[in-house]
Amino acid sequence: MLESSHTTLEPSTPQQQSWGAVIAIVVILAMIVIGAFYAWNKRLGKEPGGAAALATTTATTTP
């Protein structure tokens, strides 16, 4: 009879699991930051003058 060759996966160590959580948090935060910049740029594009008006007012009001 043929013996079945089952591969058993060893459970992850707590250190490996913590790295997975850290990586997941970093990816989620990066997605939030990218989304915020995207939404901010879209809002600037809808305003009259857009980013150029913002840069001009900032340059003229800063001492």
PyMOL commands that place a pseudoatom at each C-alpha (Angstrom):
pseudoatom trace, name=CA, resn=MET, resi=1, chain=A, elem=C, hetatm=0, pos=[0.000, 0.000, 0.000]
pseudoatom trace, name=CA, resn=LEU, resi=2, chain=A, elem=C, hetatm=0, pos=[1.151, 3.523, -0.704]
pseudoatom trace, name=CA, resn=GLU, resi=3, chain=A, elem=C, hetatm=0, pos=[1.788, 5.746, 2.219]
pseudoatom trace, name=CA, resn=SER, resi=4, chain=A, elem=C, hetatm=0, pos=[0.265, 9.153, 1.941]
pseudoatom trace, name=CA, resn=SER, resi=5, chain=A, elem=C, hetatm=0, pos=[2.706, 11.981, 2.220]
pseudoatom trace, name=CA, resn=HIS, resi=6, chain=A, elem=C, hetatm=0, pos=[0.869, 14.649, 4.156]
pseudoatom trace, name=CA, resn=THR, resi=7, chain=A, elem=C, hetatm=0, pos=[2.727, 17.822, 4.796]
pseudoatom trace, name=CA, resn=THR, resi=8, chain=A, elem=C, hetatm=0, pos=[2.057, 19.165, 8.233]
pseudoatom trace, name=CA, resn=LEU, resi=9, chain=A, elem=C, hetatm=0, pos=[2.426, 22.863, 8.699]
pseudoatom trace, name=CA, resn=GLU, resi=10, chain=A, elem=C, hetatm=0, pos=[3.903, 23.891, 11.971]
pseudoatom trace, name=CA, resn=PRO, resi=11, chain=A, elem=C, hetatm=0, pos=[2.036, 26.648, 13.751]
pseudoatom trace, name=CA, resn=SER, resi=12, chain=A, elem=C, hetatm=0, pos=[3.532, 30.117, 13.475]
pseudoatom trace, name=CA, resn=THR, resi=13, chain=A, elem=C, hetatm=0, pos=[5.572, 31.380, 16.340]
pseudoatom trace, name=CA, resn=PRO, resi=14, chain=A, elem=C, hetatm=0, pos=[4.308, 34.480, 18.167]
pseudoatom trace, name=CA, resn=GLN, resi=15, chain=A, elem=C, hetatm=0, pos=[7.173, 36.482, 16.665]
pseudoatom trace, name=CA, resn=GLN, resi=16, chain=A, elem=C, hetatm=0, pos=[6.094, 35.559, 13.118]
pseudoatom trace, name=CA, resn=GLN, resi=17, chain=A, elem=C, hetatm=0, pos=[2.492, 36.429, 13.925]
pseudoatom trace, name=CA, resn=SER, resi=18, chain=A, elem=C, hetatm=0, pos=[3.470, 39.818, 15.322]
pseudoatom trace, name=CA, resn=TRP, resi=19, chain=A, elem=C, hetatm=0, pos=[5.417, 40.649, 12.156]
pseudoatom trace, name=CA, resn=GLY, resi=20, chain=A, elem=C, hetatm=0, pos=[2.353, 39.771, 10.118]
pseudoatom trace, name=CA, resn=ALA, resi=21, chain=A, elem=C, hetatm=0, pos=[0.236, 42.141, 12.193]
pseudoatom trace, name=CA, resn=VAL, resi=22, chain=A, elem=C, hetatm=0, pos=[2.793, 44.930, 11.864]
pseudoatom trace, name=CA, resn=ILE, resi=23, chain=A, elem=C, hetatm=0, pos=[2.964, 44.509, 8.101]
pseudoatom trace, name=CA, resn=ALA, resi=24, chain=A, elem=C, hetatm=0, pos=[-0.844, 44.518, 7.843]
pseudoatom trace, name=CA, resn=ILE, resi=25, chain=A, elem=C, hetatm=0, pos=[-1.079, 47.721, 9.892]
pseudoatom trace, name=CA, resn=VAL, resi=26, chain=A, elem=C, hetatm=0, pos=[1.582, 49.432, 7.755]
pseudoatom trace, name=CA, resn=VAL, resi=27, chain=A, elem=C, hetatm=0, pos=[-0.214, 48.463, 4.540]
pseudoatom trace, name=CA, resn=ILE, resi=28, chain=A, elem=C, hetatm=0, pos=[-3.570, 49.710, 5.859]
pseudoatom trace, name=CA, resn=LEU, resi=29, chain=A, elem=C, hetatm=0, pos=[-2.067, 53.013, 7.032]
pseudoatom trace, name=CA, resn=ALA, resi=30, chain=A, elem=C, hetatm=0, pos=[-0.335, 53.483, 3.668]
pseudoatom trace, name=CA, resn=MET, resi=31, chain=A, elem=C, hetatm=0, pos=[-3.637, 52.941, 1.871]
pseudoatom trace, name=CA, resn=ILE, resi=32, chain=A, elem=C, hetatm=0, pos=[-5.357, 55.502, 4.126]
pseudoatom trace, name=CA, resn=VAL, resi=33, chain=A, elem=C, hetatm=0, pos=[-2.626, 58.094, 3.518]
pseudoatom trace, name=CA, resn=ILE, resi=34, chain=A, elem=C, hetatm=0, pos=[-2.690, 57.531, -0.252]
pseudoatom trace, name=CA, resn=GLY, resi=35, chain=A, elem=C, hetatm=0, pos=[-6.492, 57.794, -0.249]
pseudoatom trace, name=CA, resn=ALA, resi=36, chain=A, elem=C, hetatm=0, pos=[-6.366, 61.019, 1.756]
pseudoatom trace, name=CA, resn=PHE, resi=37, chain=A, elem=C, hetatm=0, pos=[-3.908, 62.597, -0.696]
pseudoatom trace, name=CA, resn=TYR, resi=38, chain=A, elem=C, hetatm=0, pos=[-6.059, 61.440, -3.604]
pseudoatom trace, name=CA, resn=ALA, resi=39, chain=A, elem=C, hetatm=0, pos=[-9.212, 62.953, -2.099]
pseudoatom trace, name=CA, resn=TRP, resi=40, chain=A, elem=C, hetatm=0, pos=[-7.386, 66.161, -1.163]
pseudoatom trace, name=CA, resn=ASN, resi=41, chain=A, elem=C, hetatm=0, pos=[-6.042, 66.580, -4.713]
pseudoatom trace, name=CA, resn=LYS, resi=42, chain=A, elem=C, hetatm=0, pos=[-9.472, 65.891, -6.155]
pseudoatom trace, name=CA, resn=ARG, resi=43, chain=A, elem=C, hetatm=0, pos=[-11.012, 68.541, -3.917]
pseudoatom trace, name=CA, resn=LEU, resi=44, chain=A, elem=C, hetatm=0, pos=[-8.333, 71.069, -4.929]
pseudoatom trace, name=CA, resn=GLY, resi=45, chain=A, elem=C, hetatm=0, pos=[-9.072, 70.310, -8.567]
pseudoatom trace, name=CA, resn=LYS, resi=46, chain=A, elem=C, hetatm=0, pos=[-12.793, 71.092, -8.126]
pseudoatom trace, name=CA, resn=GLU, resi=47, chain=A, elem=C, hetatm=0, pos=[-12.210, 74.483, -6.472]
pseudoatom trace, name=CA, resn=PRO, resi=48, chain=A, elem=C, hetatm=0, pos=[-11.826, 77.505, -8.746]
pseudoatom trace, name=CA, resn=GLY, resi=49, chain=A, elem=C, hetatm=0, pos=[-8.138, 78.018, -9.327]
pseudoatom trace, name=CA, resn=GLY, resi=50, chain=A, elem=C, hetatm=0, pos=[-7.261, 74.644, -7.817]
pseudoatom trace, name=CA, resn=ALA, resi=51, chain=A, elem=C, hetatm=0, pos=[-3.777, 74.088, -6.439]
pseudoatom trace, name=CA, resn=ALA, resi=52, chain=A, elem=C, hetatm=0, pos=[-2.396, 77.153, -8.231]
pseudoatom trace, name=CA, resn=ALA, resi=53, chain=A, elem=C, hetatm=0, pos=[-4.701, 79.465, -6.249]
pseudoatom trace, name=CA, resn=LEU, resi=54, chain=A, elem=C, hetatm=0, pos=[-3.701, 77.728, -3.010]
pseudoatom trace, name=CA, resn=ALA, resi=55, chain=A, elem=C, hetatm=0, pos=[0.008, 78.156, -3.792]
pseudoatom trace, name=CA, resn=THR, resi=56, chain=A, elem=C, hetatm=0, pos=[-0.487, 81.815, -4.697]
pseudoatom trace, name=CA, resn=THR, resi=57, chain=A, elem=C, hetatm=0, pos=[-2.414, 82.671, -1.542]
pseudoatom trace, name=CA, resn=THR, resi=58, chain=A, elem=C, hetatm=0, pos=[0.093, 80.811, 0.603]
pseudoatom trace, name=CA, resn=ALA, resi=59, chain=A, elem=C, hetatm=0, pos=[3.017, 82.607, -1.031]
pseudoatom trace, name=CA, resn=THR, resi=60, chain=A, elem=C, hetatm=0, pos=[1.434, 86.055, -0.671]
pseudoatom trace, name=CA, resn=THR, resi=61, chain=A, elem=C, hetatm=0, pos=[0.256, 85.616, 2.930]
pseudoatom trace, name=CA, resn=THR, resi=62, chain=A, elem=C, hetatm=0, pos=[3.482, 84.143, 4.306]
pseudoatom trace, name=CA, resn=PRO, resi=63, chain=A, elem=C, hetatm=0, pos=[5.932, 86.771, 5.556]
for i in range(1, 63): cmd.bond("trace and resi %d" % i, "trace and resi %d" % (i + 1))
show_as sticks, trace
zoom trace
